[in-house]
C-alpha cells in the first residue's frame, strides 16, 4: 500500500535520526587509525612546511599517527581531485594552498574539483608573506637597483615559480605589470626544484615564501631585496618591506588551510578543528614556525570558508587582468 504523507515524514525523521546517531558514534570513536594529510606540492616550501609543522603536534593531540603524503602534479589538481573523491570520513585531508584553491578556478575552464562544493573547511593553518630574492650574480643591492637593471636588460632575466598559476607565478606577473620590467617565466613543480636552480644561478629571480628562501638569504647565497608584507620578517630583519624599498603598491600574501572532502560529518570536522587549534597553540610549534619563516594563524571552519569565498573573485580579477594561463 502507498505510504501516507505522515508515514513518509516519520520515516524520513527516523532515518535522519539514525544517520545523526551514526555520525555521533563515528565522531566518538574518531580517529581509530592514521590520518593522511595530502600535500599538493613536493617536499620543501610553505605548503609542505605547514603540513609538517602540524603533523607532529596533531599526532599527540588526536592520539593517532598523522601521515604526510606529497602528491604534486597538474598544478595541484592531482591532490585536490584525490581528496575530493576520497571517503568523507576524516581520514583523508587536504593541505590546501591559496594559489591552487582560489587561483585554479580562474585558470582552468574545466576544473576537476570545485573549491566550495567539494571540500569542507577545517581550519586555516598558516599565512606567509613573500620575499623578492635574486642570485648574487645579479649586480644589484636593493629593489630600486633591481628594477632599473631589469628594465635595462629586458628579457635577459629568468624568474622561477612553483608552477603555472601558482602564487609565485601570479605574484611575479603582478610585479612585472606594476614595475614594467620584462622577465622570462620558468615554471617548476614546487619550491624545492625551483630553489635548486635559483641557487645554481640558472634562474636569477624567485618571489616566494620565506620557507623557500630565508636560510639562503641569511647565508648570503641569495640576496633578499624586499618582503611583500606590511612588516619586516623576523627571520630577515635587514630585508626591507616593498613599501620601505620604494614599491608600496606591491604586496603579496599566501595562505595554507586544512580541508576535508565535502560531506564529512560535522562532529568529525569539529573534533579536527579543535585538535588543530590545540596543536597550533603549542609554544614549541610557534618556535618551529618562526624558525621556518611561517606565521601561524588559526581560523575556524566558518572563517576559513569566508576567506575562500572572499578571495575567489579577487584572484579571478587579478589572473584575468594579467592574462595568466597554464599553457
Backbone torsions as a table, in degrees:
resi	resn	phi	psi	omega
1	UNK	NA	147.3	179.7
2	UNK	-68.9	133.9	-178.9
3	UNK	-70.0	143.7	175.3
4	UNK	-75.0	163.8	178.0
5	UNK	-58.7	-40.6	179.8
6	UNK	-61.2	-42.1	-179.8
7	UNK	-66.1	-38.7	179.9
8	UNK	-65.7	-41.3	178.9
9	UNK	-63.6	-43.0	179.2
10	UNK	-62.4	-42.0	179.9
11	UNK	-64.1	-40.6	179.3
12	UNK	-64.9	-41.0	179.3
13	UNK	-66.2	-39.2	178.1
14	UNK	-64.2	-43.4	179.5
15	UNK	-63.5	-42.8	178.1
16	UNK	-60.8	-42.2	178.7
17	UNK	-63.5	-39.9	179.2
18	UNK	-65.7	-42.1	178.6
19	UNK	-63.3	-42.5	179.1
20	UNK	-61.8	-45.3	178.7
21	UNK	-62.7	-39.0	178.8
22	UNK	-64.6	-42.8	179.1
23	UNK	-63.3	-40.7	178.5
24	UNK	-64.4	-42.1	178.5
25	UNK	-63.0	-41.5	178.5
26	UNK	-63.9	-39.9	179.8
27	UNK	-66.2	-36.3	179.8
28	UNK	-63.4	-36.9	-178.9
29	UNK	-92.3	-7.6	-177.9
30	UNK	-79.2	136.0	-7.5
31	UNK	-95.1	149.2	177.3
32	UNK	-117.1	12.8	176.3
33	UNK	-158.4	171.5	-177.2
34	UNK	-59.5	149.7	176.0
35	UNK	-108.0	136.9	-177.8
36	UNK	-105.2	126.8	173.3
37	UNK	-99.0	110.3	-178.5
38	UNK	-87.7	123.4	-176.7
39	UNK	-109.3	126.5	-176.9
40	UNK	-80.4	8.2	-177.9
41	UNK	-128.0	161.0	173.4
42	UNK	-70.2	170.1	175.3
43	UNK	-56.8	144.7	-178.0
44	UNK	98.6	150.0	178.2
45	UNK	91.1	175.7	-172.9
46	UNK	-59.0	-46.4	-171.8
47	UNK	-68.3	-49.9	178.6
48	UNK	-64.8	-40.3	178.3
49	UNK	-60.5	-42.0	179.4
50	UNK	-63.1	-40.9	179.0
51	UNK	-62.6	-41.8	-176.8
52	UNK	-77.4	-27.0	172.5
53	UNK	-63.9	-36.3	-176.8
54	UNK	-82.4	-35.8	-167.4
55	UNK	-60.6	-44.2	-175.3
56	UNK	-69.8	-50.3	178.4
57	UNK	-67.0	-34.0	178.9
58	UNK	-66.3	-33.7	174.9
59	UNK	-58.6	-42.9	-179.4
60	UNK	-69.5	-40.6	-176.7
61	UNK	-71.1	-43.2	-170.8
62	UNK	-93.1	-15.7	173.1
63	UNK	84.5	12.6	175.7
64	UNK	-137.8	156.6	179.2
65	UNK	-63.4	138.1	174.8
66	UNK	-110.1	115.5	-174.2
67	UNK	-103.1	127.0	176.3
68	UNK	-91.7	122.4	-177.1
69	UNK	-120.9	104.7	179.1
70	UNK	-79.1	121.5	178.4
71	UNK	-128.5	70.2	180.0
72	UNK	-74.1	162.9	174.9
73	UNK	133.0	150.5	175.6
74	UNK	54.5	42.6	179.2
75	UNK	53.8	42.2	177.9
76	UNK	90.0	-16.1	-173.1
77	UNK	-66.1	-27.3	178.5
78	UNK	-58.7	-48.6	-178.9
79	UNK	-72.0	-42.0	-176.8
80	UNK	-64.7	-43.7	180.0
81	UNK	-66.8	-37.3	179.3
82	UNK	-60.8	-46.9	-178.8
83	UNK	-72.6	-37.8	179.7
84	UNK	-58.8	-32.4	-178.6
85	UNK	-94.3	-3.2	-178.2
86	UNK	-72.3	159.2	177.5
87	UNK	-63.3	129.8	-177.5
88	UNK	-80.1	66.3	-176.6
89	UNK	-118.6	4.9	177.6
90	UNK	88.3	0.0	-176.5
91	UNK	-98.0	-10.9	175.3
92	UNK	-126.7	112.4	-174.5
93	UNK	-123.1	156.0	-178.9
94	UNK	-108.1	128.5	167.5
95	UNK	-89.1	103.4	-169.9
96	UNK	-97.6	140.5	-177.7
97	UNK	-109.1	132.5	-175.4
98	UNK	-56.5	-35.9	-179.9
99	UNK	-60.0	-33.3	178.0
100	UNK	-87.0	-46.5	-170.8
101	UNK	-65.7	-42.0	-178.6
102	UNK	-109.6	-6.6	178.7
103	UNK	-94.7	-45.4	-177.0
104	UNK	-58.0	-37.6	178.9
105	UNK	-58.4	-27.5	178.2
106	UNK	-88.2	-17.6	-175.8
107	UNK	-93.0	-20.8	-173.2
108	UNK	-126.4	130.8	179.5
109	UNK	-74.5	-35.1	-177.5
110	UNK	-121.3	68.5	179.8
111	UNK	-69.6	130.2	-177.0
112	UNK	-79.0	11.6	176.0
113	UNK	-153.3	157.4	-179.9
114	UNK	-111.6	130.1	-174.4
115	UNK	-65.2	-22.3	179.9
116	UNK	-104.0	-52.5	-171.3
117	UNK	-70.9	-28.1	-173.1
118	UNK	-94.6	-4.5	-174.7
119	UNK	-136.7	144.9	173.6
120	UNK	-105.0	116.9	179.0
121	UNK	-64.3	140.4	175.2
122	UNK	-110.8	-48.2	-179.2
123	UNK	-170.2	150.5	163.7
124	UNK	-82.2	137.4	-175.4
125	UNK	-106.3	-58.7	-173.5
126	UNK	-139.4	157.5	174.3
127	UNK	-134.6	143.6	-179.1
128	UNK	-141.3	139.8	168.1
129	UNK	-73.5	-177.9	175.6
130	UNK	-123.8	162.4	-177.8
131	UNK	-124.3	131.6	172.7
132	UNK	-87.5	106.6	-176.2
133	UNK	-119.5	143.0	179.0
134	UNK	-132.8	156.2	176.6
135	UNK	-70.1	145.9	-179.4
136	UNK	-57.7	-19.0	179.5
137	UNK	-69.8	-18.3	176.9
138	UNK	-75.9	119.1	-171.1
139	UNK	-79.0	63.3	179.1
140	UNK	-138.1	158.4	179.5
141	UNK	-123.4	-8.3	178.8
142	UNK	-153.8	175.8	-173.8
143	UNK	-67.4	-40.1	179.3
144	UNK	-61.4	-43.0	178.0
145	UNK	-64.3	-37.6	180.0
146	UNK	-64.7	-45.4	179.9
147	UNK	-61.3	-42.9	179.0
148	UNK	-63.7	-41.3	179.9
149	UNK	-65.7	-43.3	-179.5
150	UNK	-64.4	-38.3	178.2
151	UNK	-67.1	-33.4	-180.0
152	UNK	-78.3	-14.1	-179.2
153	UNK	-130.7	63.2	-175.8
154	UNK	-61.3	132.0	176.8
155	UNK	76.9	0.8	-177.7
156	UNK	-94.3	-15.5	177.9
157	UNK	-100.5	138.0	174.7
158	UNK	-103.8	142.4	173.9
159	UNK	-121.1	140.9	-179.8
160	UNK	-91.1	153.1	170.2
161	UNK	-140.0	167.2	178.5
162	UNK	-80.6	5.3	179.1
163	UNK	139.0	158.6	177.3
164	UNK	-57.6	129.0	179.0
165	UNK	84.2	0.2	177.8
166	UNK	-74.4	166.6	178.6
167	UNK	-60.7	-37.6	179.0
168	UNK	-64.7	-34.3	176.3
169	UNK	-70.3	-53.8	-178.4
170	UNK	-60.7	-44.1	-179.0
171	UNK	-62.4	-40.6	-179.5
172	UNK	-70.5	-34.5	175.6
173	UNK	-66.4	-36.5	173.4
174	UNK	-61.6	-43.9	178.6
175	UNK	-59.2	-43.2	179.0
176	UNK	-62.1	-43.7	-179.4
177	UNK	-63.5	-43.6	-176.5
178	UNK	-68.1	-39.8	-174.1
179	UNK	-95.2	-20.6	-177.9
180	UNK	79.9	16.8	178.4
181	UNK	-85.4	160.6	-179.7
182	UNK	-122.2	111.8	178.0
183	UNK	-130.2	154.2	-177.0
184	UNK	-94.7	130.2	-178.6
185	UNK	-81.5	130.7	174.0
186	UNK	-124.3	101.4	-177.1
187	UNK	-81.8	146.3	176.4
188	UNK	-127.2	170.2	176.6
189	UNK	-95.7	70.2	178.0
190	UNK	107.8	170.4	-177.1
191	UNK	-70.7	-36.5	-177.1
192	UNK	-55.8	-57.2	178.4
193	UNK	-62.4	-35.3	-178.3
194	UNK	-64.8	-46.8	-175.0
195	UNK	-65.8	-29.2	178.6
196	UNK	-63.0	-43.3	179.6
197	UNK	-74.3	-30.1	175.9
198	UNK	-67.3	-43.6	178.7
199	UNK	-63.8	-33.0	179.5
200	UNK	-79.0	-8.9	179.4
201	UNK	82.5	5.4	177.9
202	UNK	-72.3	-28.3	172.4
203	UNK	-126.1	137.3	-168.9
204	UNK	-96.4	-21.4	-170.4
205	UNK	-131.4	140.3	177.1
206	UNK	-147.6	115.7	171.7
207	UNK	-99.4	107.3	-172.1
208	UNK	-148.5	174.6	-178.9
209	UNK	-74.3	155.4	-177.5
210	UNK	-52.6	-39.2	-179.8
211	UNK	-56.5	-27.9	-178.8
212	UNK	-78.0	-33.5	-168.6
213	UNK	-124.2	-14.1	-169.8
214	UNK	-58.3	-49.6	-177.6
215	UNK	-63.6	-29.6	-179.5
216	UNK	-78.3	-31.1	173.0
217	UNK	-69.5	-41.8	179.6
218	UNK	-62.8	-36.1	-177.6
219	UNK	-84.7	-11.1	-178.9
220	UNK	89.5	3.8	178.6
221	UNK	-74.0	-20.9	173.7
222	UNK	-133.5	154.6	173.9
223	UNK	-97.0	123.4	174.0
224	UNK	-90.2	113.6	-175.8
225	UNK	-90.6	-33.3	-179.5
226	UNK	-170.7	152.7	169.4
227	UNK	-104.1	147.3	-168.9
228	UNK	-96.8	19.9	176.9
229	UNK	-105.7	-174.1	-178.4
230	UNK	-80.1	-22.1	-177.3
231	UNK	-125.8	155.9	174.5
232	UNK	-65.3	153.3	-179.7
233	UNK	-86.5	132.8	-177.2
234	UNK	-60.7	-26.3	179.0
235	UNK	-81.4	-12.6	179.5
236	UNK	-137.7	64.4	-172.7
237	UNK	-64.0	-20.1	-179.0
238	UNK	-88.9	-5.2	179.4
239	UNK	-91.1	120.3	-177.0
240	UNK	-73.5	163.9	170.7
241	UNK	-75.8	165.4	178.2
242	UNK	-62.2	-34.3	177.9
243	UNK	-64.5	-44.8	178.6
244	UNK	-65.1	-30.3	-177.9
245	UNK	-86.3	2.4	175.3
246	UNK	99.3	11.3	-179.2
247	UNK	-133.0	65.8	-175.6
248	UNK	-66.2	-19.3	-177.2
249	UNK	-77.0	-10.0	-177.8
250	UNK	-107.9	109.4	174.0
251	UNK	-134.2	145.4	-174.2
252	UNK	-151.0	126.6	-178.7
253	UNK	-132.7	142.9	178.8
254	UNK	-119.4	149.5	175.9
255	UNK	-131.8	158.2	177.0
256	UNK	-129.7	133.0	-179.4
257	UNK	-131.5	168.0	178.6
258	UNK	-111.7	128.3	-177.6
259	UNK	-132.7	150.1	174.6
260	UNK	-112.5	163.4	173.7
261	UNK	-60.6	147.0	177.2
262	UNK	-57.5	143.8	-179.9
263	UNK	92.9	-1.8	176.2
264	UNK	-63.0	129.1	-176.6
265	UNK	-53.7	138.9	-178.1
266	UNK	-56.0	-39.7	178.9
267	UNK	-62.6	-33.6	178.3
268	UNK	-72.1	-41.8	176.3
269	UNK	-59.5	-43.2	-179.8
270	UNK	-63.0	-40.8	179.2
271	UNK	-66.4	-39.6	179.9
272	UNK	-66.8	-48.3	-177.1
273	UNK	-65.6	-36.1	177.0
274	UNK	-64.9	-39.2	179.6
275	UNK	-68.9	-37.8	177.5
276	UNK	-65.3	-43.2	178.9
277	UNK	-58.5	-44.7	178.7
278	UNK	-64.9	-38.5	-178.3
279	UNK	-65.4	-45.5	-176.8
280	UNK	-73.4	-17.0	179.6
281	UNK	-82.7	-8.0	-179.5
282	UNK	-68.1	132.1	-178.3
283	UNK	-57.0	-38.5	-178.6
284	UNK	-67.9	-27.1	177.3
285	UNK	-70.7	-40.9	176.4
286	UNK	-62.4	-39.7	178.6
287	UNK	-61.8	-43.5	178.7
288	UNK	-66.3	-38.7	179.7
289	UNK	-65.7	-43.9	178.4
290	UNK	-60.6	-41.8	-179.7
291	UNK	-65.4	-31.3	-179.2
292	UNK	-87.6	-6.6	179.5
293	UNK	82.6	25.3	-177.0
294	UNK	-115.4	139.0	176.4
295	UNK	-97.1	120.4	174.9
296	UNK	-75.0	133.0	-179.9
297	UNK	-149.9	79.0	179.8
298	UNK	-64.9	135.7	168.6
299	UNK	-136.8	146.7	-177.6
300	UNK	-75.1	175.2	-176.7
301	UNK	-56.9	-42.5	-178.2
302	UNK	-64.7	-43.0	179.6
303	UNK	-67.7	-36.4	178.3
304	UNK	-66.7	-41.6	177.1
305	UNK	-63.6	-39.9	178.8
306	UNK	-63.6	-38.0	178.3
307	UNK	-62.5	-45.1	179.7
308	UNK	-60.9	-47.0	-178.0
309	UNK	-65.7	-30.0	177.7
310	UNK	-74.2	-40.5	-173.9
311	UNK	-82.8	-22.6	-180.0
312	UNK	-55.3	-51.9	179.0
313	UNK	-69.1	-31.1	179.5
314	UNK	-64.7	-50.5	-178.3
315	UNK	-69.4	-29.5	175.2
316	UNK	-60.9	-43.1	179.5
317	UNK	-65.0	-44.0	-179.1
318	UNK	-62.5	-46.7	-176.0
319	UNK	-66.2	-42.7	-178.8
320	UNK	-67.8	-39.7	-178.9
321	UNK	-67.9	-30.9	178.4
322	UNK	-88.6	-3.0	-180.0
323	UNK	55.6	44.0	-178.8
324	UNK	-86.4	131.3	176.5
325	UNK	-129.9	173.2	178.0
326	UNK	-92.2	0.6	179.8
327	UNK	-74.5	NA	NA
